[in-house]
Amino acid sequence: MTDTPTEEAVDPGEPMDLSPRPGRPARRGIRRWGPILVVALVAVVIVIVLWRVLADATLVFREVDDAVERREELGDDRFRMIGSPVSGTPQNITLDDGRPAVAFSVTLDGVVADVVHTGGVSDQFQPEVPVVIDGHWVMSSNYARAADDGWYFASDRMLVKHDNDYRVENQDRIDDAEERGQYE
C-alpha cells in the first residue's frame, strides 16, 4: 500500500481515459462585463472633459464694436465679448421662462450692445469697469437697453476686470477696454 489514495484507485492494467473533460459553463453577469463597463465609463469621462476644455479654449474673443459689426456672420455661435457696462443700464429682470437675469448694455469705441446675462454676477460688476462675457447673439428686442437695435447678447459667464484670474491673463486687453469703453 502507498500513501496516496490515487495510486490505490488506478489499476495499472486498465487503459487510462484521456477523453476531454466537459467545458466550464460560460461566465455571465457582472464579472465578465464589469471591467469593460469601467473602462468605457472612464473613456466617456475623458472625452467629456476634453470636449469642455477644448470648447472653452476655442471661444473667439471679440470687442463690442467688432461683435456688433459681424453679428449676422456670427449667428448663434458662442464667443467672448469685451466691453464696459453703460451706467444706469444694469437691471435685474425675469426672462420669459422664469429664470432670473441681469440686463445691461456694454460699449467700446462708442458702439453699444445690449446684454442679458443669466449666469452668476461678480460682486465687482459695476458700470464702466470692463467685463468679458461668454455667449451668443439673439435677435429680439424684448430686453432692449441703450442699444435698442433688435438684438441682445445672451451671456451665461462673466469675468470682471477685478477678478484675479482675468487680470493676469488679459491685462493688455483690459487696459485698452478701460480707455476705449466710455459711453457718452
Sequence and secondary structure as in RCSB ss.txt:
>XXXX:A:sequence
MTDTPTEEAVDPGEPMDLSPRPGRPARRGIRRWGPILVVALVAVVIVIVLWRVLADATLVFREVDDAVERREELG
DDRFRMIGSPVSGTPQNITLDDGRPAVAFSVTLDGVVADVVHTGGVSDQFQPEVPVVIDGHWVMSSNYARAADDG
WYFASDRMLVKHDNDYRVENQDRIDDAEERGQYE
>XXXX:A:secstr
  S HHHHH  TTS              SHHHHHHHHHHHHHHHHHHHHHHHHHHHHT EEEEHHHHHHTHHHHT
T  EEEEEEE TT  EEEE TTS EEEEEEEEETTEEEEEEE S   TT  TTS EEEEEEEEE  TT  SS SS
EEEEEEEEEETT HHHHHHSHHHHHHHHHH    
